[in-house]
Amino acid sequence: MATMEQEVHAMNKTTQPTLASIFEEMEKFGHEQVIFNYDKATGLKSIIAIHDTTLGPALGGCRMWKYSSEQDAIADALRLSRGMTYKCAVSGETYGGGKAVIWADPHQDKSDELFEAFGTFVETLKGRFYTGTDVGTVGMDFVSAHKQTEYLVGLPEEYGGSGNSAIITAYGVMRGMKATTKEAFGDESLADKTVAVQGLGKVGKLLVQYLLEEGARVIATDIYQDNMDTVKAQFPAVEMVTPEEIYGVPCDIFSPNALGAGLNDTTIPQLQCRAICGAANNVLADKRHGKMLYDRNILYAPDYVANGGGLIEVADELHGFNKDRAFKKADQIYDILLQIFQISKTEKIPTSDAADRLVERKLETIQRIQSKYIGKKR
């Protein structure tokens, strides 16, 4: 299986913006702002992309990765920030979409000072952008950033944050999987269903536990043997396969919980499932792959809907975190997916397109509401 760096490069190589075309990319996808940040003292190189603030200030995690090039870093920030706009809108949150990337090796280049420098840059936006953990970053990194800015989410509980968002993310995926199962099989029960789980990281291993409690049969894999060994020791009933085998496993539901672009020209023909639902971001390598799944009669739960639990938690944190309230909102992933499946059937379009239409109609409605004159502000 490809490394994350290879997958990010594969996702971006066909639409990778050059320095001369960034404005064209921003115009094409509706981005408002891209900020480049460099700190001489620490060597920090970071990019903050703000896609759309129709619904409110931008909200999105900070990814730290050793990208192959600055073009890859830019493309990732642009792509991920747009995805956050859609995720916030479909989840009913009053925040827009943004994303930060730090171009560095998360295993070698982290320091307290580097994240303080990052916090300083976030502070310059004065609440236009809130950020927290993502791939390559953890809660304690933002304890360092918190020395310079308040515009953070997902801090550890002992530092006043909401803690591990993987728990509610896995719960939301489970709710989404039940809705997907209901649509695909006529009954939401996962008992005796076979689920192929790709990725046994923070979310994937929790999802495995939920699935087993529901009576499902689980076949799983991960690119890291340690993750597989840990899950196998905890749940001996889980059948392990190699990363290369997981796409072709005969199953009822394929659950991608690893890196993006996993569903592409090579992997989609291998699938032997009826439905797809998981926690990974940007699962489709290209928009047309949603149509490929639709043509194969494979029901796809759009990723930014199914994995919305973590966003719901950190958005709730900004209003004074209430765990029960956050989990109740995550329950709504079930109903949102059923709505998307209905749009797909009614309009005869892929579910990925149906989700986008739902979001775009919502954003248009909010823009019209906000355009009304409600009196002079004092």
ABEGO torsion letter per residue (X at the ends): XBBAAAAAAAAAAAABBBAAAAAAAAAAAGBABBBBBBBAAAGBBBBBBBABAAAEBBBBBBBBBBBABAAAAAAAAAAAAAAAAAAAAAAGBBBBBBBBBBBBBAAAABBAAAAAAAAAAAAAAGGABBBBBBBGBBAAAAAAAAAABABBBGBBAAAGBAEBAAAAAAAAAAAAAAAAAAAAAGBABABGBBBBBBEABAAAAAAAAAAAAAGBBBBBBBABAAAAAAAAAABAABBBBBAAAAAABBBABBBBABBBGABBAAAAAABBBABBBBABBGABABAAAAAAAAAAGBBBBBAAAAAAAAAAAAAAAAAGBBAAAAAAAAAAAAAAAAAAAAAAAAAGBBAAAAAAAAAAAAAAAAAAAAABBAEBBX
